Amino acid sequence: MFKLFKDWYTRKFSDPHAVTLVVILTCIALFIAFFSSLLMPVFVAIALAFLLDLPVNKLRQHSISRLSATIVVVATFLGFSLLAVLGLMPIIWKQSSNLLQEVPHMISQGQDYLLTLPEKYPDFVDVTQIKTFIAMVNNNLLEWGQVALKASLNSISDIVALMVYLILVPLMVFFFLKDKTELMNNITHFLPKERRMAIKVSQEMNQQILNYIRGKVIEIIIVGTSTTIAFMLLDLQYSLLLGVLVGLSVLVPYVGATVVTIPVLLVALFQFGLSSEFGYVMLAYGIIQAIDGNVIVPLLFSEAVNLHPVIIIIAVIFFGGLWGFWGVFFAIPLATLVKAVINAWPSIPELDSENKSEAQV
């Protein structure tokens, strides 16, 4: 037994570069696990810096200094973001308030409809079952209301933190972009000399994370905009709010689309009933989801995502449980990181060939 373990250890950990990679990944994972809540604005800034690094590099190709390119890109991004917030947030806020006010009426309508089922289908549905189900729903709604009340009481401190983040995040994005080379050199300076494998994996992941973040932003815009337009054309209430929710749902692969289907279905059902209009809304929504899954995602993530759907779902559950929202958002890149580490891990023949080449040099 001991010999088997020794042979396995020799095969997997005889290369100092592999040990360095394990130590680096372990330190990063522990650091994020303990300080993820405190580092939220840093993660946001890093994600935005990844997104804006491409236009900065494009401007630098036209003999523009990195400082000037960073100022132009960050200012343009902040300007468009401010216009989008000022234009969309009032409408989304109003639709959210109206929907919350309409929820009690929707619940009452749903309960009245459920109470008619025993008359229509006496062989399948019993009055006692319906009343038990309604009581259970009411109890759950009461618990959710208490949770929402506690969350609203804590929202004052969250608003103050958000105001601080709105100042800190753009500043960090600016300095991440302006001093990218200097920051990377400083980080590399603290790494051990035996870091060949770590550099190989980091270079691969750097490009994949960049493709993933850029692809997700494009996917959110396409799915959210097309859904909003479709719902508006079909005269569905709260179309902008639902369109934004559908767009943001792509952040969580598979699970997000399933969850956001519930409010879309309920709003359409209570507005149109079981009519042809309801069918048109759900058909349009289904077509958009099908196009997203079969056309948009393969086009945007053909290089960044080469994972089985089961692996993606497991990654969402695992990393989401570890690191919350950011674990969910980066579930696919993190799963790809695990795959890249496994593929890059040296075997005994590889180590022998590398040692021979180093000896010849």
Legacy VTK file of the C-alpha trace (Angstrom):
# vtk DataFile Version 3.0
C-alpha trace
ASCII
DATASET POLYDATA
POINTS 361 float
0.000 0.000 0.000
2.794 2.386 0.955
4.665 1.530 -2.253
1.583 2.344 -4.346
1.251 5.715 -2.626
4.975 6.383 -3.077
4.811 5.520 -6.786
1.765 7.777 -7.231
3.494 10.631 -5.404
6.622 10.180 -7.522
4.604 10.257 -10.739
2.602 13.342 -9.817
4.817 15.475 -7.577
8.416 14.763 -8.579
8.513 17.955 -10.660
9.163 21.093 -8.518
7.213 23.162 -11.067
4.135 21.030 -10.347
4.557 21.513 -6.599
4.848 25.273 -7.126
1.602 25.275 -9.093
-0.206 23.372 -6.316
1.078 25.783 -3.659
0.056 28.851 -5.691
-3.449 27.522 -6.394
-3.914 26.498 -2.745
-2.863 29.929 -1.468
-5.171 31.700 -3.923
-8.112 29.451 -3.008
-7.595 29.960 0.740
-7.170 33.709 0.306
-10.415 33.994 -1.661
-12.254 31.665 0.725
-11.430 33.799 3.773
-11.585 37.266 2.216
-14.084 36.926 -0.663
-16.693 39.198 0.960
-14.101 41.921 1.570
-12.627 41.636 -1.922
-15.915 42.053 -3.809
-14.993 45.468 -5.319
-11.564 44.113 -6.275
-13.157 41.201 -8.179
-15.500 43.619 -9.970
-12.573 45.862 -10.895
-10.504 42.922 -12.173
-13.406 41.666 -14.308
-13.944 45.143 -15.795
-10.202 45.556 -16.370
-10.162 42.262 -18.295
-13.072 43.550 -20.366
-11.543 46.968 -21.120
-7.974 45.793 -21.730
-8.714 44.962 -25.383
-9.837 48.483 -26.422
-6.852 49.930 -24.534
-4.507 47.692 -26.533
-6.302 48.636 -29.763
-5.734 52.337 -29.069
-2.076 51.703 -28.229
-1.595 50.262 -31.716
-2.240 53.801 -33.020
0.771 55.236 -31.153
-1.316 56.405 -28.185
0.280 56.147 -24.751
-1.166 53.638 -22.306
-2.168 56.440 -19.928
-4.104 58.320 -22.622
-5.707 55.123 -23.931
-6.772 54.149 -20.412
-8.311 57.578 -19.767
-10.286 57.462 -23.033
-11.543 53.895 -22.533
-12.488 54.277 -18.850
-14.196 57.648 -19.452
-16.166 56.233 -22.397
-17.204 53.166 -20.403
-18.323 55.257 -17.419
-20.246 57.620 -19.706
-22.191 54.826 -21.413
-22.806 53.109 -18.055
-24.179 56.349 -16.572
-26.483 56.890 -19.550
-27.753 53.306 -19.328
-28.402 53.581 -15.584
-30.180 56.939 -15.852
-32.257 55.724 -18.791
-33.224 52.247 -17.606
-33.186 52.286 -13.805
-36.270 54.529 -13.313
-38.337 52.265 -15.592
-37.043 49.070 -13.970
-37.681 50.510 -10.493
-41.242 51.504 -11.414
-42.003 48.109 -12.969
-40.525 46.330 -9.930
-42.708 48.381 -7.563
-45.821 47.736 -9.656
-45.083 44.021 -9.796
-44.625 43.820 -6.015
-47.941 45.628 -5.521
-49.590 43.192 -7.919
-48.254 40.057 -6.186
-51.064 39.822 -3.547
-53.687 40.075 -6.305
-51.882 37.388 -8.318
-51.764 35.113 -5.272
-55.476 35.650 -4.628
-56.265 34.874 -8.272
-54.169 31.736 -8.126
-55.863 30.525 -4.959
-59.334 31.123 -6.448
-58.339 29.145 -9.526
-56.971 26.266 -7.443
-60.216 26.077 -5.450
-62.142 25.501 -8.694
-60.047 22.442 -9.597
-61.929 19.971 -7.307
-65.181 20.845 -9.122
-63.615 20.382 -12.558
-61.548 17.292 -11.748
-63.133 15.576 -8.700
-61.450 12.254 -9.477
-57.939 13.739 -9.360
-58.067 16.705 -6.959
-59.526 16.921 -3.457
-60.584 20.112 -1.643
-58.504 19.168 1.398
-55.386 18.817 -0.747
-55.911 22.243 -2.287
-56.484 23.924 1.096
-53.392 22.235 2.530
-51.336 23.407 -0.429
-52.668 26.984 -0.115
-51.860 27.028 3.622
-48.330 25.822 2.904
-47.851 28.541 0.260
-49.149 31.228 2.644
-46.733 30.091 5.364
-43.821 30.196 2.931
-44.853 33.655 1.742
-44.943 34.852 5.352
-41.418 33.550 5.932
-40.201 35.162 2.704
-41.810 38.445 3.756
-39.950 38.377 7.075
-36.679 37.698 5.273
-37.375 40.566 2.854
-38.130 42.905 5.784
-34.835 42.037 7.473
-33.015 42.546 4.181
-34.644 45.970 3.728
-33.555 47.017 7.232
-29.976 46.056 6.381
-30.128 47.806 3.008
-29.106 51.203 4.453
-25.580 50.009 5.200
-25.514 48.236 1.835
-26.409 51.502 0.067
-23.551 53.299 1.838
-21.153 50.498 0.836
-22.442 50.669 -2.742
-21.764 54.409 -2.894
-18.198 53.788 -1.738
-17.761 50.985 -4.294
-19.006 53.261 -7.085
-15.986 55.456 -6.376
-13.406 52.770 -5.597
-14.130 50.379 -8.478
-13.556 52.883 -11.338
-10.346 54.034 -9.644
-9.082 50.452 -9.343
-10.036 49.713 -12.960
-8.091 52.790 -14.066
-4.938 51.794 -12.176
-5.215 48.110 -13.155
-5.253 49.172 -16.812
-2.656 51.946 -16.564
-0.121 49.982 -14.501
-0.860 46.495 -15.848
2.751 45.652 -16.761
4.167 46.969 -13.492
1.584 45.109 -11.405
2.201 41.826 -13.240
5.970 42.195 -12.782
5.522 42.814 -9.059
3.353 39.703 -8.714
5.857 37.597 -10.689
8.673 38.843 -8.456
7.142 37.054 -5.435
6.726 33.706 -7.213
9.296 30.887 -6.893
11.776 30.267 -9.708
10.245 26.861 -10.470
7.109 28.316 -12.054
7.189 27.035 -15.629
3.921 25.098 -15.288
2.233 27.937 -13.385
3.102 30.369 -16.188
1.843 27.914 -18.802
-1.503 27.472 -17.033
-1.854 31.203 -16.274
-1.277 32.162 -19.910
-3.941 29.718 -21.056
-6.403 30.837 -18.374
-5.746 34.535 -18.992
-7.001 34.253 -22.570
-9.918 32.000 -21.629
-11.099 34.287 -18.812
-10.863 37.265 -21.168
-12.931 35.437 -23.792
-15.415 34.321 -21.140
-16.024 37.756 -19.587
-16.301 39.445 -22.984
-18.600 36.694 -24.247
-20.846 36.888 -21.171
-21.276 40.650 -21.540
-22.196 40.270 -25.218
-24.567 37.392 -24.402
-26.309 39.410 -21.662
-26.831 42.337 -24.046
-28.125 40.171 -26.915
-30.437 37.978 -24.822
-31.704 40.822 -22.632
-32.365 43.183 -25.543
-34.043 40.589 -27.774
-36.233 39.349 -24.900
-37.296 42.888 -23.968
-38.190 43.726 -27.579
-40.141 40.474 -27.997
-42.106 41.031 -24.770
-42.858 44.647 -25.736
-44.135 43.585 -29.157
-46.378 41.012 -27.460
-47.620 43.702 -25.013
-46.446 41.768 -21.945
-46.442 43.738 -18.703
-43.114 44.426 -16.976
-41.339 43.651 -20.262
-38.171 45.628 -19.460
-37.859 44.143 -15.962
-38.363 40.600 -17.254
-36.000 41.220 -20.166
-33.256 42.368 -17.789
-33.829 39.307 -15.575
-33.636 36.982 -18.585
-30.447 38.705 -19.736
-28.810 38.383 -16.317
-29.913 34.746 -16.043
-27.203 33.726 -18.530
-24.653 34.365 -15.763
-25.671 31.009 -14.259
-25.572 28.339 -17.003
-28.701 26.143 -17.259
-29.886 26.980 -13.723
-30.461 30.679 -14.451
-32.692 30.036 -17.455
-34.758 27.543 -15.453
-35.265 29.911 -12.509
-36.127 33.002 -14.573
-38.734 31.034 -16.529
-40.970 31.049 -13.421
-41.621 34.841 -13.263
-41.990 35.038 -17.053
-44.543 32.223 -17.030
-46.480 33.604 -14.041
-46.690 37.175 -15.368
-47.836 35.949 -18.786
-50.313 33.523 -17.225
-51.927 36.103 -14.920
-52.077 38.711 -17.680
-53.352 36.579 -20.568
-54.614 33.377 -18.925
-54.454 30.139 -20.903
-54.962 31.957 -24.203
-53.173 32.207 -27.531
-51.353 35.351 -26.312
-49.885 33.333 -23.448
-48.732 30.714 -25.942
-47.105 33.372 -28.145
-45.181 34.802 -25.180
-43.860 31.417 -24.092
-43.083 30.471 -27.705
-41.057 33.658 -28.208
-39.266 33.086 -24.908
-38.518 29.465 -25.849
-37.168 30.501 -29.265
-34.830 33.062 -27.675
-33.564 30.466 -25.188
-33.048 27.947 -28.004
-31.120 30.474 -30.113
-29.026 31.408 -27.084
-28.136 27.803 -26.276
-27.601 26.548 -29.828
-26.275 29.590 -31.712
-25.058 32.423 -29.461
-23.217 30.331 -26.853
-21.329 28.150 -29.399
-20.297 31.271 -31.349
-19.118 33.228 -28.306
-17.608 30.426 -26.224
-16.342 27.904 -28.774
-12.758 28.450 -27.555
-13.449 29.242 -23.901
-15.892 26.421 -23.131
-15.207 22.809 -24.024
-16.923 21.116 -21.101
-19.781 18.660 -20.751
-23.047 20.194 -19.422
-22.917 17.916 -16.360
-19.424 19.217 -15.526
-20.684 22.808 -15.888
-23.641 22.200 -13.543
-21.378 20.519 -10.971
-18.945 23.440 -11.245
-21.770 25.962 -10.688
-22.945 24.095 -7.571
-19.449 23.519 -6.168
-17.853 26.925 -6.760
-21.117 28.734 -5.988
-21.197 26.988 -2.622
-17.591 28.030 -1.971
-17.580 31.638 -3.168
-21.197 32.673 -3.710
-22.016 34.884 -6.704
-18.449 35.094 -7.963
-18.084 31.346 -7.723
-21.175 31.004 -9.911
-20.015 33.697 -12.350
-16.549 32.177 -12.781
-17.683 28.536 -12.509
-16.855 27.779 -16.153
-13.376 29.417 -16.115
-12.595 27.681 -12.814
-13.689 24.323 -14.235
-11.546 25.070 -17.278
-8.661 25.863 -14.916
-8.993 22.439 -13.302
-8.994 20.872 -16.755
-5.951 22.913 -17.829
-4.034 21.873 -14.701
-4.853 18.207 -15.325
-3.771 18.481 -18.968
-0.568 20.345 -18.090
0.415 18.004 -15.264
3.658 16.226 -16.190
4.054 12.474 -16.292
7.246 10.485 -15.788
8.135 10.304 -19.535
7.650 14.060 -19.849
9.855 14.700 -16.826
12.585 12.427 -18.213
12.555 14.174 -21.601
12.607 17.616 -19.967
15.484 16.636 -17.694
17.470 15.316 -20.682
16.865 18.506 -22.665
17.914 20.644 -19.693
21.037 18.495 -19.250
21.965 18.938 -22.921
21.571 22.687 -22.624
LINES 1 362
361 0 1 2 3 4 5 6 7 8 9 10 11 12 13 14 15 16 17 18 19 20 21 22 23 24 25 26 27 28 29 30 31 32 33 34 35 36 37 38 39 40 41 42 43 44 45 46 47 48 49 50 51 52 53 54 55 56 57 58 59 60 61 62 63 64 65 66 67 68 69 70 71 72 73 74 75 76 77 78 79 80 81 82 83 84 85 86 87 88 89 90 91 92 93 94 95 96 97 98 99 100 101 102 103 104 105 106 107 108 109 110 111 112 113 114 115 116 117 118 119 120 121 122 123 124 125 126 127 128 129 130 131 132 133 134 135 136 137 138 139 140 141 142 143 144 145 146 147 148 149 150 151 152 153 154 155 156 157 158 159 160 161 162 163 164 165 166 167 168 169 170 171 172 173 174 175 176 177 178 179 180 181 182 183 184 185 186 187 188 189 190 191 192 193 194 195 196 197 198 199 200 201 202 203 204 205 206 207 208 209 210 211 212 213 214 215 216 217 218 219 220 221 222 223 224 225 226 227 228 229 230 231 232 233 234 235 236 237 238 239 240 241 242 243 244 245 246 247 248 249 250 251 252 253 254 255 256 257 258 259 260 261 262 263 264 265 266 267 268 269 270 271 272 273 274 275 276 277 278 279 280 281 282 283 284 285 286 287 288 289 290 291 292 293 294 295 296 297 298 299 300 301 302 303 304 305 306 307 308 309 310 311 312 313 314 315 316 317 318 319 320 321 322 323 324 325 326 327 328 329 330 331 332 333 334 335 336 337 338 339 340 341 342 343 344 345 346 347 348 349 350 351 352 353 354 355 356 357 358 359 360
